[in-house]
């Protein structure tokens, strides 16, 4: 595919999409569970998600170490192709891209060859590098595939990236979006400032990855003073691990937020507080997010989409008390789960 996005794909991305970060379905012996992996993609697509992000943090970074990176991307491609043929709806296709420059360029090439539209570029492997070195790395990947920047929170391996980095990163022509997931309002503002100061505010779509602040992020319009003018910039969509579960209700809420009048904002913020509470349980915030992947799996197991809580890294386990916390938020916020939707469709997804 072309190394640059078409006009139509740019419009799709900048219009704002609900994009779940896909988990990886494994068998008890840690082989790829192809049937359930396909079911996950079918679930998200039928729920109305505007894109899929595969091979990302929620997918387990370790899939690369056991040879599952390309197979997982291939299954996702097949399901997105099938959905497009069936529905006529375009889906934005995102592949996680990680590692040193050689690895990241190789992964970008795999994703591009499979027809993915952009690479979500993680920089955790380059901790300690200067901004100049980081930007050079990003330029190399952007020569292969359009790039979505990824500000990963430090609790799960990310590094602090300053406004200067985001300004220079945003000047790369083939940067098309940024997923902001530092779980920190100050760091999030650094990204917005950097994008505006780069002069490419109109070209780069901002997506929230702040699972602790989803609704507030999507309601906020930043107004950044620069050179005697005020530039307005909104976060147009979400690319979220939290949206890997209860996805149908997340898509419905996203559409409600996009169409909300100012008078509806307060009610939506109240809904957002409940979502943050649920996320605290799913992501195990009490224990430094150690159980975040296992927590997502637990919900999908309850719904029948995953068979068991199988992870490549043996340390990725539910924390003590986390299952009870998930019980609590299930009971407190029944309006947020999409169990009925899943129950009505799961047999078809698992066919």
DRENTORFI-732093 format. One record per residue (C-alpha): residue in three letters; residue number from 1; x, z, y. Coordinates in nm, 3 decimals, always signed. Example, Ala and Ser with C-alpha at 12.3 -4.5 7.8 and 13.67 -1.06 7.14 Angstrom:
SITE   resn   resi         x         z         y
SITE    ALA      1    +1.230    +0.780    -0.450
SITE    SER      2    +1.367    +0.714    -0.106
This chain:
SITE   resn   resi         x         z         y
SITE    UNK      1    +0.000    +0.000    +0.000
SITE    UNK      2    +0.101    -0.028    +0.365
SITE    UNK      3    +0.313    +0.254    +0.504
SITE    UNK      4    +0.068    +0.280    +0.794
SITE    UNK      5    -0.300    +0.371    +0.807
SITE    UNK      6    -0.559    +0.107    +0.878
SITE    UNK      7    -0.779    +0.147    +1.184
SITE    UNK      8    -1.070    +0.243    +0.959
SITE    UNK      9    -0.875    +0.519    +0.786
SITE    UNK     10    -0.750    +0.656    +1.118
SITE    UNK     11    -1.108    +0.671    +1.241
SITE    UNK     12    -1.215    +0.845    +0.921
SITE    UNK     13    -0.942    +1.109    +0.953
SITE    UNK     14    -0.989    +1.166    +1.326
SITE    UNK     15    -1.365    +1.189    +1.288
SITE    UNK     16    -1.320    +1.513    +1.094
SITE    UNK     17    -1.347    +1.569    +0.721
SITE    UNK     18    -1.406    +1.854    +0.478
SITE    UNK     19    -1.114    +1.830    +0.235
SITE    UNK     20    -1.063    +2.075    -0.053
SITE    UNK     21    -0.713    +2.147    -0.183
SITE    UNK     22    -0.754    +2.071    -0.552
SITE    UNK     23    -0.654    +2.313    -0.827
SITE    UNK     24    -0.495    +2.189    -1.149
SITE    UNK     25    -0.692    +2.236    -1.471
SITE    UNK     26    -0.470    +2.345    -1.759
SITE    UNK     27    -0.530    +2.426    -2.124
SITE    UNK     28    -0.429    +2.754    -2.284
SITE    UNK     29    -0.093    +2.598    -2.382
SITE    UNK     30    -0.043    +2.481    -2.022
SITE    UNK     31    -0.106    +2.113    -2.086
SITE    UNK     32    -0.316    +1.911    -1.842
SITE    UNK     33    -0.685    +1.952    -1.921
SITE    UNK     34    -0.784    +1.597    -1.831
SITE    UNK     35    -1.157    +1.649    -1.884
SITE    UNK     36    -1.176    +1.947    -1.652
SITE    UNK     37    -0.937    +1.793    -1.400
SITE    UNK     38    -1.171    +1.498    -1.369
SITE    UNK     39    -1.467    +1.735    -1.344
SITE    UNK     40    -1.311    +1.911    -1.045
SITE    UNK     41    -1.270    +1.582    -0.857
SITE    UNK     42    -1.625    +1.479    -0.945
SITE    UNK     43    -1.754    +1.815    -0.820
SITE    UNK     44    -1.587    +1.784    -0.482
SITE    UNK     45    -1.686    +1.421    -0.435
SITE    UNK     46    -2.048    +1.473    -0.533
SITE    UNK     47    -2.061    +1.776    -0.304
SITE    UNK     48    -1.981    +1.546    -0.011
SITE    UNK     49    -1.615    +1.621    +0.055
SITE    UNK     50    -1.463    +1.355    +0.278
SITE    UNK     51    -1.125    +1.362    +0.109
SITE    UNK     52    -0.922    +1.515    -0.170
SITE    UNK     53    -0.579    +1.679    -0.145
SITE    UNK     54    -0.396    +1.679    -0.478
SITE    UNK     55    -0.053    +1.810    -0.573
SITE    UNK     56    -0.066    +2.072    -0.299
SITE    UNK     57    -0.026    +2.453    -0.299
SITE    UNK     58    -0.361    +2.520    -0.467
SITE    UNK     59    -0.262    +2.265    -0.735
SITE    UNK     60    +0.039    +2.488    -0.824
SITE    UNK     61    +0.367    +2.363    -0.682
SITE    UNK     62    +0.517    +2.412    -1.030
SITE    UNK     63    +0.334    +2.106    -1.169
SITE    UNK     64    +0.644    +1.915    -1.062
SITE    UNK     65    +0.867    +2.122    -1.290
SITE    UNK     66    +0.661    +2.039    -1.601
SITE    UNK     67    +0.607    +1.669    -1.539
SITE    UNK     68    +0.244    +1.690    -1.423
SITE    UNK     69    +0.276    +1.573    -1.062
SITE    UNK     70    +0.217    +1.204    -1.126
SITE    UNK     71    -0.045    +1.251    -1.402
SITE    UNK     72    -0.254    +1.476    -1.174
SITE    UNK     73    -0.233    +1.220    -0.893
SITE    UNK     74    -0.327    +0.941    -1.132
SITE    UNK     75    -0.641    +1.120    -1.251
SITE    UNK     76    -0.741    +1.189    -0.891
SITE    UNK     77    -0.694    +0.822    -0.802
SITE    UNK     78    -0.909    +0.711    -1.093
SITE    UNK     79    -1.193    +0.944    -0.995
SITE    UNK     80    -1.176    +0.845    -0.627
SITE    UNK     81    -1.177    +0.477    -0.728
SITE    UNK     82    -1.480    +0.538    -0.948
SITE    UNK     83    -1.661    +0.726    -0.670
SITE    UNK     84    -1.590    +0.445    -0.421
SITE    UNK     85    -1.719    +0.183    -0.663
SITE    UNK     86    -2.031    +0.387    -0.732
SITE    UNK     87    -2.116    +0.507    -0.381
SITE    UNK     88    -1.940    +0.266    -0.144
SITE    UNK     89    -1.806    +0.570    +0.047
SITE    UNK     90    -1.440    +0.581    +0.144
SITE    UNK     91    -1.257    +0.903    +0.061
SITE    UNK     92    -0.935    +1.005    +0.235
SITE    UNK     93    -0.665    +1.045    -0.028
SITE    UNK     94    -0.390    +1.302    +0.029
SITE    UNK     95    -0.097    +1.385    -0.198
SITE    UNK     96    +0.125    +1.690    -0.162
SITE    UNK     97    +0.490    +1.600    -0.091
SITE    UNK     98    +0.761    +1.865    -0.130
SITE    UNK     99    +1.128    +1.933    -0.182
SITE    UNK    100    +1.455    +1.814    -0.033
SITE    UNK    101    +1.466    +1.471    +0.126
SITE    UNK    102    +1.540    +1.283    -0.196
SITE    UNK    103    +1.257    +1.455    -0.383
SITE    UNK    104    +1.011    +1.422    -0.095
SITE    UNK    105    +1.083    +1.051    -0.048
SITE    UNK    106    +1.041    +0.997    -0.421
SITE    UNK    107    +0.707    +1.183    -0.427
SITE    UNK    108    +0.593    +0.989    -0.120
SITE    UNK    109    +0.673    +0.668    -0.303
SITE    UNK    110    +0.473    +0.775    -0.610
SITE    UNK    111    +0.176    +0.869    -0.392
SITE    UNK    112    +0.194    +0.548    -0.190
SITE    UNK    113    +0.215    +0.332    -0.502
SITE    UNK    114    -0.097    +0.507    -0.636
SITE    UNK    115    -0.289    +0.425    -0.318
SITE    UNK    116    -0.287    +0.765    -0.152
SITE    UNK    117    -0.338    +0.737    +0.222
SITE    UNK    118    -0.109    +1.017    +0.338
SITE    UNK    119    +0.134    +1.280    +0.221
SITE    UNK    120    +0.087    +1.648    +0.307
SITE    UNK    121    +0.449    +1.731    +0.379
SITE    UNK    122    +0.565    +2.082    +0.294
SITE    UNK    123    +0.894    +2.207    +0.434
SITE    UNK    124    +0.949    +2.530    +0.239
SITE    UNK    125    +1.249    +2.382    +0.056
SITE    UNK    126    +1.428    +2.330    +0.389
SITE    UNK    127    +1.418    +2.688    +0.514
SITE    UNK    128    +1.705    +2.762    +0.747
SITE    UNK    129    +1.748    +2.401    +0.860
SITE    UNK    130    +1.756    +2.321    +1.231
SITE    UNK    131    +1.466    +2.149    +1.404
SITE    UNK    132    +1.678    +1.835    +1.428
SITE    UNK    133    +1.740    +1.837    +1.052
SITE    UNK    134    +1.374    +1.904    +0.977
SITE    UNK    135    +1.259    +1.617    +1.197
SITE    UNK    136    +1.510    +1.379    +1.035
SITE    UNK    137    +1.370    +1.478    +0.695
SITE    UNK    138    +1.015    +1.413    +0.814
SITE    UNK    139    +1.113    +1.073    +0.957
SITE    UNK    140    +1.253    +0.969    +0.621
SITE    UNK    141    +0.926    +1.053    +0.445
SITE    UNK    142    +0.720    +0.887    +0.719
SITE    UNK    143    +0.897    +0.559    +0.646
SITE    UNK    144    +0.731    +0.563    +0.304
SITE    UNK    145    +0.382    +0.705    +0.367
SITE    UNK    146    +0.176    +0.834    +0.662
SITE    UNK    147    +0.251    +1.203    +0.706
SITE    UNK    148    +0.030    +1.506    +0.754
SITE    UNK    149    +0.234    +1.803    +0.871
SITE    UNK    150    +0.185    +2.130    +0.686
SITE    UNK    151    +0.238    +2.470    +0.848
SITE    UNK    152    +0.234    +2.698    +0.544
SITE    UNK    153    +0.203    +3.072    +0.593
SITE    UNK    154    +0.518    +3.275    +0.535
SITE    UNK    155    +0.350    +3.498    +0.272
SITE    UNK    156    +0.354    +3.212    +0.022
SITE    UNK    157    +0.687    +3.054    +0.110
SITE    UNK    158    +0.644    +2.890    +0.448
SITE    UNK    159    +0.883    +2.919    +0.742
SITE    UNK    160    +0.808    +2.988    +1.107
SITE    UNK    161    +0.811    +2.658    +1.299
SITE    UNK    162    +0.822    +2.668    +1.678
SITE    UNK    163    +0.659    +2.458    +1.949
SITE    UNK    164    +0.974    +2.251    +1.991
SITE    UNK    165    +0.963    +2.146    +1.626
SITE    UNK    166    +0.597    +2.046    +1.645
SITE    UNK    167    +0.658    +1.852    +1.966
SITE    UNK    168    +0.941    +1.647    +1.814
SITE    UNK    169    +0.762    +1.613    +1.480
SITE    UNK    170    +0.453    +1.479    +1.656
SITE    UNK    171    +0.657    +1.206    +1.821
SITE    UNK    172    +0.714    +1.043    +1.480
SITE    UNK    173    +0.494    +0.734    +1.489
SITE    UNK    174    +0.363    +0.769    +1.135
SITE    UNK    175    +0.251    +1.131    +1.171
SITE    UNK    176    -0.128    +1.110    +1.155
SITE    UNK    177    -0.243    +1.473    +1.128
SITE    UNK    178    -0.131    +1.834    +1.094
SITE    UNK    179    -0.275    +2.100    +0.864
SITE    UNK    180    -0.228    +2.433    +1.039
SITE    UNK    181    -0.216    +2.716    +0.786
SITE    UNK    182    +0.013    +2.989    +0.924
SITE    UNK    183    -0.277    +3.241    +0.914
SITE    UNK    184    -0.162    +3.339    +1.261
SITE    UNK    185    -0.327    +3.256    +1.593
SITE    UNK    186    +0.001    +3.251    +1.786
SITE    UNK    187    +0.162    +3.007    +1.542
SITE    UNK    188    -0.151    +2.789    +1.541
SITE    UNK    189    -0.134    +2.766    +1.920
SITE    UNK    190    +0.232    +2.661    +1.893
SITE    UNK    191    +0.121    +2.357    +1.691
SITE    UNK    192    -0.151    +2.258    +1.938
SITE    UNK    193    +0.091    +2.290    +2.230
SITE    UNK    194    +0.354    +2.086    +2.050
SITE    UNK    195    +0.110    +1.805    +1.976
SITE    UNK    196    -0.013    +1.793    +2.335
SITE    UNK    197    +0.339    +1.806    +2.478
SITE    UNK    198    +0.444    +1.517    +2.252
SITE    UNK    199    +0.207    +1.283    +2.434
SITE    UNK    200    +0.031    +1.191    +2.109
SITE    UNK    201    -0.268    +1.424    +2.129
SITE    UNK    202    -0.506    +1.129    +2.086
SITE    UNK    203    -0.323    +1.000    +1.780
SITE    UNK    204    -0.285    +1.316    +1.571
SITE    UNK    205    -0.582    +1.485    +1.404
SITE    UNK    206    -0.569    +1.863    +1.377
SITE    UNK    207    -0.702    +2.023    +1.058
SITE    UNK    208    -0.738    +2.393    +0.991
SITE    UNK    209    -0.575    +2.538    +0.685
SITE    UNK    210    -0.632    +2.889    +0.818
SITE    UNK    211    -0.858    +3.008    +0.539
SITE    UNK    212    -0.888    +3.341    +0.721
SITE    UNK    213    -1.034    +3.180    +1.036
SITE    UNK    214    -1.219    +2.867    +0.925
SITE    UNK    215    -1.532    +2.871    +1.138
SITE    UNK    216    -1.367    +2.996    +1.456
SITE    UNK    217    -1.099    +2.727    +1.426
SITE    UNK    218    -1.360    +2.455    +1.386
SITE    UNK    219    -1.557    +2.577    +1.688
SITE    UNK    220    -1.260    +2.610    +1.923
SITE    UNK    221    -1.159    +2.355    +2.182
SITE    UNK    222    -0.808    +2.418    +2.312
SITE    UNK    223    -0.738    +2.336    +2.675
SITE    UNK    224    -0.365    +2.295    +2.727
SITE    UNK    225    -0.228    +2.262    +3.084
SITE    UNK    226    +0.049    +2.003    +3.106
SITE    UNK    227    +0.202    +1.820    +3.401
SITE    UNK    228    -0.082    +1.911    +3.635
SITE    UNK    229    -0.354    +1.808    +3.390
SITE    UNK    230    -0.554    +1.991    +3.125
SITE    UNK    231    -0.564    +1.825    +2.784
SITE    UNK    232    -0.856    +1.921    +2.558
SITE    UNK    233    -0.786    +1.922    +2.184
SITE    UNK    234    -1.014    +2.024    +1.898
SITE    UNK    235    -0.953    +2.100    +1.534
SITE    UNK    236    -1.165    +1.826    +1.379
SITE    UNK    237    -1.173    +1.922    +1.012
SITE    UNK    238    -1.048    +2.145    +0.736
SITE    UNK    239    -0.801    +2.100    +0.452
SITE    UNK    240    -0.843    +2.425    +0.271
SITE    UNK    241    -0.775    +2.601    -0.056
SITE    UNK    242    -1.083    +2.811    +0.015
SITE    UNK    243    -1.292    +2.495    -0.003
SITE    UNK    244    -1.181    +2.445    -0.365
SITE    UNK    245    -1.469    +2.682    -0.446
SITE    UNK    246    -1.830    +2.697    -0.325
SITE    UNK    247    -1.755    +2.347    -0.200
SITE    UNK    248    -2.110    +2.218    -0.155
SITE    UNK    249    -2.197    +2.505    +0.076
SITE    UNK    250    -1.868    +2.452    +0.262
SITE    UNK    251    -1.950    +2.085    +0.321
SITE    UNK    252    -2.299    +2.177    +0.441
SITE    UNK    253    -2.158    +2.437    +0.679
SITE    UNK    254    -1.897    +2.193    +0.808
SITE    UNK    255    -2.169    +1.943    +0.897
SITE    UNK    256    -2.364    +2.219    +1.069
SITE    UNK    257    -2.057    +2.313    +1.275
SITE    UNK    258    -1.991    +1.950    +1.372
SITE    UNK    259    -2.346    +1.916    +1.503
SITE    UNK    260    -2.384    +2.264    +1.650
SITE    UNK    261    -2.508    +2.326    +2.002
SITE    UNK    262    -2.327    +2.589    +2.212
SITE    UNK    263    -2.615    +2.830    +2.153
SITE    UNK    264    -2.555    +2.817    +1.777
SITE    UNK    265    -2.191    +2.920    +1.801
SITE    UNK    266    -2.250    +3.296    +1.785
SITE    UNK    267    -2.456    +3.267    +1.467
SITE    UNK    268    -2.190    +3.046    +1.313
SITE    UNK    269    -1.918    +3.296    +1.401
SITE    UNK    270    -2.115    +3.562    +1.214
SITE    UNK    271    -2.129    +3.333    +0.911
SITE    UNK    272    -1.755    +3.285    +0.954
SITE    UNK    273    -1.694    +3.660    +0.928
SITE    UNK    274    -1.858    +3.659    +0.586
SITE    UNK    275    -1.650    +3.361    +0.480
SITE    UNK    276    -1.334    +3.544    +0.585
SITE    UNK    277    -1.444    +3.844    +0.379
SITE    UNK    278    -1.497    +3.619    +0.077
SITE    UNK    279    -1.160    +3.458    +0.135
SITE    UNK    280    -0.991    +3.798    +0.140
SITE    UNK    281    -1.119    +3.848    -0.215
SITE    UNK    282    -1.039    +3.499    -0.341
SITE    UNK    283    -0.692    +3.489    -0.183
SITE    UNK    284    -0.602    +3.853    -0.252
SITE    UNK    285    -0.510    +3.935    +0.106
SITE    UNK    286    -0.475    +4.307    +0.018
SITE    UNK    287    -0.174    +4.225    -0.198
SITE    UNK    288    +0.003    +3.973    +0.020
SITE    UNK    289    -0.187    +3.677    -0.132
SITE    UNK    290    -0.020    +3.720    -0.470
SITE    UNK    291    -0.345    +3.637    -0.649
SITE    UNK    292    -0.456    +3.344    -0.433
SITE    UNK    293    -0.439    +3.072    -0.698
SITE    UNK    294    -0.572    +3.301    -0.971
SITE    UNK    295    -0.858    +3.405    -0.742
SITE    UNK    296    -0.964    +3.044    -0.687
SITE    UNK    297    -0.944    +2.990    -1.063
SITE    UNK    298    -1.159    +3.297    -1.129
SITE    UNK    299    -1.449    +3.156    -0.927
SITE    UNK    300    -1.421    +2.817    -1.098
SITE    UNK    301    -1.415    +2.989    -1.439
SITE    UNK    302    -1.735    +3.175    -1.354
SITE    UNK    303    -1.897    +2.844    -1.266
SITE    UNK    304    -1.776    +2.679    -1.588
SITE    UNK    305    -1.545    +2.428    -1.422
SITE    UNK    306    -1.225    +2.583    -1.559
SITE    UNK    307    -1.178    +2.718    -1.910
SITE    UNK    308    -0.936    +2.999    -1.831
SITE    UNK    309    -0.698    +3.136    -1.570
SITE    UNK    310    -0.401    +2.934    -1.685
SITE    UNK    311    -0.103    +2.906    -1.450
SITE    UNK    312    +0.246    +2.768    -1.497
SITE    UNK    313    +0.405    +3.057    -1.309
SITE    UNK    314    +0.335    +3.374    -1.512
SITE    UNK    315    +0.337    +3.577    -1.189
SITE    UNK    316    +0.025    +3.393    -1.066
SITE    UNK    317    -0.229    +3.645    -1.191
SITE    UNK    318    -0.528    +3.833    -1.056
SITE    UNK    319    -0.415    +4.153    -0.887
SITE    UNK    320    -0.556    +4.492    -0.990
SITE    UNK    321    -0.900    +4.524    -0.834
SITE    UNK    322    -0.922    +4.157    -0.733
SITE    UNK    323    -1.190    +4.070    -0.986
SITE    UNK    324    -1.401    +4.356    -0.853
SITE    UNK    325    -1.351    +4.227    -0.499
SITE    UNK    326    -1.479    +3.887    -0.609
SITE    UNK    327    -1.779    +4.060    -0.767
SITE    UNK    328    -1.839    +4.234    -0.434
SITE    UNK    329    -1.841    +3.919    -0.219
SITE    UNK    330    -2.052    +3.734    -0.475
SITE    UNK    331    -2.313    +4.009    -0.438
SITE    UNK    332    -2.287    +4.039    -0.060
SITE    UNK    333    -2.302    +3.670    +0.029
SITE    UNK    334    -2.523    +3.488    -0.222
SITE    UNK    335    -2.601    +3.226    +0.044
SITE    UNK    336    -2.238    +3.110    +0.042
SITE    UNK    337    -2.205    +3.020    -0.326
SITE    UNK    338    -2.309    +2.685    -0.474
SITE    UNK    339    -2.368    +2.806    -0.830
SITE    UNK    340    -2.706    +2.630    -0.851
SITE    UNK    341    -2.555    +2.296    -0.746
SITE    UNK    342    -2.277    +2.334    -1.003
SITE    UNK    343    -2.515    +2.438    -1.276
SITE    UNK    344    -2.735    +2.134    -1.214
SITE    UNK    345    -2.445    +1.887    -1.232
SITE    UNK    346    -2.170    +2.031    -1.448
SITE    UNK    347    -2.273    +1.860    -1.771
SITE    UNK    348    -2.241    +1.524    -1.598
SITE    UNK    349    -1.901    +1.613    -1.447
SITE    UNK    350    -1.769    +1.728    -1.786
SITE    UNK    351    -1.895    +1.422    -1.972
